[in-house]
Amino acid sequence: MALLRKYFLYLVRWQLSTPILAVCVVWFASMGTTVATILANLIGGLIFFWVDRWIFQKTTILKGEVWEVQQDIVCADCGHPADHGYRLAKKSNYDRLNDKRPEFRCQDCSRRKYEKQFGGDEPHFRSD
């Protein structure tokens, strides 16, 4: 429900941006359509970056887990080949996005490592 509320706010924000950008385009029209559009978008970006940040500051989609999936791997734990390998790249207080040697695991080993490292939580990847 919270996501729907944020989505509604975002749609309202888009509607509010229209008159502001239109005024900018008209104001800068003497510079040509392309320049006026570029300036209007820059001004819109300066304003609406902060509005969007406020709208989405607590959205779990933007602050949730980031998983990487790779096809045809050899599991880093059990050594068995797997069609898909998983690795958790980012979670609150855990950031391995820039890991120079990422280790991918089969689904079972990835689930076991996740549960051992983060408690009883379920990892958020699909089980096919």
C-alpha positions, 0 to 999 in steps of 0.5 A: 500500500505504501508503494502505491501511495508513493507511486501516486505522489510520483504521478502527481509530481510528473503532472506538476512538472509539466507547467513548470517546464512549459513556462521555461520552454516559453521563457527561453523560446527565443534561444531556439526549441532545442536550447529551450528544452535543454534549459527547461530539463536542467531546471526541472532536474534541479527542482525535481531531483529533491522531490523524487528523493523525498518521495522515494527515500524510504522505498524498499525497492531502492534500498533493498537487496541487490542480487547478482545472477550468473549462468553456468557456474561452479558453486564456490561452496560445494563445487558442483556445476549449476545452471544459475549462480547467485551472490548477494551484492548489497544489503543494509550494512553489507556491500560487495558491489565492487568485489574484484572476485565475486563468488557465485553459489548454487541456490541451496548453498546461497540460501544456506550462506544467507541464513547463516550470515543474516539469520532466519531471513529468506533470500529474495531470489526466485526459486525456479 
